Every structure is written in structure tokens, then in C-alpha cells.
Amino acid sequence: YRILQYVLRNRLRETEETIAGHHGRPTQKPTVAFVQRLFSGVIRITMETPTGVQSWMQGFTEVHRRILTLFGLPSDLYEAACEMRDFSCRDKVLLLVEHCDASCQLSG
């Protein structure tokens, strides 16, 4: 968690941006636990229809896209991860974030 938190806070400081923190207040120092809670409401819905299996994301917003970008991950990560069938969508995203944790280069 410390590396992820460092990367996110460093990127927010570098870009002079904030994200909504606790109680909606802008912050450049969000905790990873708070960011994890933001993503807990994102779900994948899959339905079998006459034209085939349809899948889409619910609860995924521009805030989520921006956070992924700040971590150096593609903003369409959730959509791409949901096309894989081996794990649940949330599990795949957590695996990819863990990958970022292990491979992100820390600057400064």
C-alpha cells in the first residue's frame, strides 16, 4: 500500500491536481484505503442475450479513469480486464494494480 500511496500522491503533486477525498474535500494526499473504497462500487454486469453475451461496467466514472491514469495505468483498464473470463472483473483489476505496485518506477 505504501508504494501505491506514494505513487498516487506524487503524481497528484506533480500534476498539481486533487481528487475528492473524505467528505468530498479536495486532497492531494488520499489514502489507498480510501481509493480502494472508491473502486468497491464498480461492478461488471453480464447478461446472455439472443445476440450473445453482453457485458458492461456500472459505477465506473471519470474519477476512476483519472485515478488509473495517475497510477500510470490505461484509463480503459476495467473495460479491457472485463473481457478476460478467468477471474471476476474486480479480481483482475486488483491483480493489475498489484502489478503496478511491483513495477512502477518511483521518481524523486
CYANA upper distance limits for C-alpha pairs under 8 A (distance plus 0.5 A):
  1 TYR  CA      5 GLN  CA      6.50
  1 TYR  CA     32 VAL  CA      6.89
  2 ARG  CA      6 TYR  CA      6.48
  3 ILE  CA      7 VAL  CA      6.60
  3 ILE  CA    101 ASP  CA      6.82
  4 LEU  CA      8 LEU  CA      6.66
  4 LEU  CA     32 VAL  CA      7.40
  4 LEU  CA     71 PHE  CA      8.24
  4 LEU  CA    101 ASP  CA      6.40
  5 GLN  CA      9 ARG  CA      6.54
  5 GLN  CA     30 PRO  CA      8.01
  5 GLN  CA     31 THR  CA      6.71
  5 GLN  CA     32 VAL  CA      5.98
  6 TYR  CA     10 ASN  CA      6.37
  7 VAL  CA     11 ARG  CA      6.59
  7 VAL  CA     71 PHE  CA      7.10
  7 VAL  CA    106 LEU  CA      7.39
  8 LEU  CA     12 LEU  CA      6.70
  8 LEU  CA     30 PRO  CA      8.46
  8 LEU  CA     67 ILE  CA      8.37
  8 LEU  CA     70 LEU  CA      6.66
  8 LEU  CA     71 PHE  CA      6.50
  9 ARG  CA     13 ARG  CA      6.66
  9 ARG  CA     28 GLN  CA      6.41
  9 ARG  CA     29 LYS  CA      5.91
  9 ARG  CA     30 PRO  CA      7.49
 10 ASN  CA     14 GLU  CA      6.58
 11 ARG  CA     15 THR  CA      6.56
 11 ARG  CA     70 LEU  CA      6.46
 11 ARG  CA     71 PHE  CA      8.20
 12 LEU  CA     16 GLU  CA      6.22
 12 LEU  CA     17 GLU  CA      5.53
 12 LEU  CA     18 THR  CA      6.66
 12 LEU  CA     28 GLN  CA      6.14
 12 LEU  CA     70 LEU  CA      7.78
 13 ARG  CA     17 GLU  CA      7.06
 13 ARG  CA     28 GLN  CA      6.91
 17 GLU  CA     28 GLN  CA      7.31
 18 THR  CA     26 PRO  CA      5.99
 18 THR  CA     27 THR  CA      5.49
 18 THR  CA     28 GLN  CA      5.34
 19 ILE  CA     26 PRO  CA      5.85
 19 ILE  CA     27 THR  CA      6.11
 19 ILE  CA     28 GLN  CA      7.18
 19 ILE  CA     30 PRO  CA      8.21
 19 ILE  CA     63 VAL  CA      8.26
 20 ALA  CA     24 GLY  CA      5.35
 20 ALA  CA     25 ARG  CA      5.84
 20 ALA  CA     26 PRO  CA      4.98
 20 ALA  CA     27 THR  CA      6.68
 21 GLY  CA     25 ARG  CA      5.70
 21 GLY  CA     26 PRO  CA      6.15
 21 GLY  CA     27 THR  CA      6.16
 21 GLY  CA     30 PRO  CA      6.54
 21 GLY  CA     34 PHE  CA      7.98
 22 HIS  CA     34 PHE  CA      8.07
 30 PRO  CA     34 PHE  CA      7.16
 30 PRO  CA     35 VAL  CA      7.59
 31 THR  CA     35 VAL  CA      6.98
 32 VAL  CA     36 GLN  CA      6.47
 33 ALA  CA     37 ARG  CA      6.81
 34 PHE  CA     38 LEU  CA      6.91
 35 VAL  CA     39 PHE  CA      7.08
 36 GLN  CA     40 SER  CA      6.84
 37 ARG  CA     41 GLY  CA      7.97
 38 LEU  CA     64 HIS  CA      8.30
 39 PHE  CA     60 PHE  CA      8.44
 39 PHE  CA     64 HIS  CA      7.67
 41 GLY  CA     59 GLY  CA      6.54
 42 VAL  CA     57 MET  CA      7.51
 42 VAL  CA     58 GLN  CA      6.30
 42 VAL  CA     59 GLY  CA      5.17
 42 VAL  CA     60 PHE  CA      5.98
 42 VAL  CA     90 ARG  CA      8.45
 43 ILE  CA     57 MET  CA      6.31
 43 ILE  CA     58 GLN  CA      5.87
 43 ILE  CA     59 GLY  CA      7.15
 43 ILE  CA     60 PHE  CA      8.36
 43 ILE  CA     89 CYS  CA      8.03
 43 ILE  CA     90 ARG  CA      7.85
 44 ARG  CA     55 SER  CA      7.31
 44 ARG  CA     56 TRP  CA      6.22
 44 ARG  CA     57 MET  CA      5.08
 44 ARG  CA     58 GLN  CA      6.69
 44 ARG  CA     82 CYS  CA      7.71
 44 ARG  CA     89 CYS  CA      7.01
 45 ILE  CA     55 SER  CA      6.04
 45 ILE  CA     56 TRP  CA      5.96
 45 ILE  CA     57 MET  CA      6.68
 45 ILE  CA     58 GLN  CA      7.59
 46 THR  CA     53 VAL  CA      7.35
 46 THR  CA     54 GLN  CA      6.13
 46 THR  CA     55 SER  CA      4.77
 46 THR  CA     56 TRP  CA      7.18
 47 MET  CA     53 VAL  CA      6.18
 47 MET  CA     54 GLN  CA      5.77
 47 MET  CA     55 SER  CA      6.91
 48 GLU  CA     52 GLY  CA      6.28
 48 GLU  CA     53 VAL  CA      4.83
 48 GLU  CA     54 GLN  CA      6.68
 49 THR  CA     53 VAL  CA      6.32
 49 THR  CA     54 GLN  CA      7.35
 55 SER  CA     82 CYS  CA      8.34
 56 TRP  CA     79 GLU  CA      8.26
 57 MET  CA     78 TYR  CA      8.47
 57 MET  CA     79 GLU  CA      7.82
 60 PHE  CA     64 HIS  CA      6.67
 60 PHE  CA     65 ARG  CA      8.30
 61 THR  CA     65 ARG  CA      7.04
 62 GLU  CA     66 ARG  CA      6.55
 63 VAL  CA     67 ILE  CA      6.74
 64 HIS  CA     68 LEU  CA      6.79
 65 ARG  CA     69 THR  CA      6.76
 65 ARG  CA     75 SER  CA      5.22
 65 ARG  CA     76 ASP  CA      7.67
 66 ARG  CA     70 LEU  CA      6.66
 66 ARG  CA     75 SER  CA      7.45
 67 ILE  CA     71 PHE  CA      6.86
 68 LEU  CA     72 GLY  CA      6.99
 68 LEU  CA     73 LEU  CA      5.65
 68 LEU  CA     74 PRO  CA      6.97
 68 LEU  CA     75 SER  CA      6.11
 68 LEU  CA     77 LEU  CA      8.25
 69 THR  CA     73 LEU  CA      5.68
 69 THR  CA     74 PRO  CA      6.46
 69 THR  CA     75 SER  CA      6.09
 71 PHE  CA    100 CYS  CA      8.03
 72 GLY  CA    100 CYS  CA      8.47
 72 GLY  CA    104 CYS  CA      8.39
 73 LEU  CA     77 LEU  CA      7.54
 73 LEU  CA    100 CYS  CA      8.22
 76 ASP  CA     80 ALA  CA      6.73
 77 LEU  CA     81 ALA  CA      6.40
 77 LEU  CA     93 VAL  CA      7.91
 78 TYR  CA     82 CYS  CA      6.53
 78 TYR  CA     89 CYS  CA      7.76
 78 TYR  CA     93 VAL  CA      7.04
 79 GLU  CA     83 GLU  CA      7.28
 80 ALA  CA     84 MET  CA      7.92
 81 ALA  CA     89 CYS  CA      6.68
 81 ALA  CA     92 LYS  CA      6.55
 81 ALA  CA     93 VAL  CA      7.14
 82 CYS  CA     88 SER  CA      8.20
 82 CYS  CA     89 CYS  CA      5.58
 82 CYS  CA     92 LYS  CA      8.35
 84 MET  CA     89 CYS  CA      8.47
 87 PHE  CA     91 ASP  CA      6.53
 87 PHE  CA     92 LYS  CA      6.64
 88 SER  CA     92 LYS  CA      6.92
 89 CYS  CA     93 VAL  CA      6.89
 90 ARG  CA     94 LEU  CA      6.70
 91 ASP  CA     95 LEU  CA      6.67
 92 LYS  CA     96 LEU  CA      6.68
 93 VAL  CA     97 VAL  CA      6.60
 94 LEU  CA     98 GLU  CA      6.58
 95 LEU  CA     99 HIS  CA      6.69
 96 LEU  CA    100 CYS  CA      6.82
 97 VAL  CA    101 ASP  CA      6.69
 98 GLU  CA    102 ALA  CA      6.86
 99 HIS  CA    103 SER  CA      6.58
100 CYS  CA    104 CYS  CA      5.74
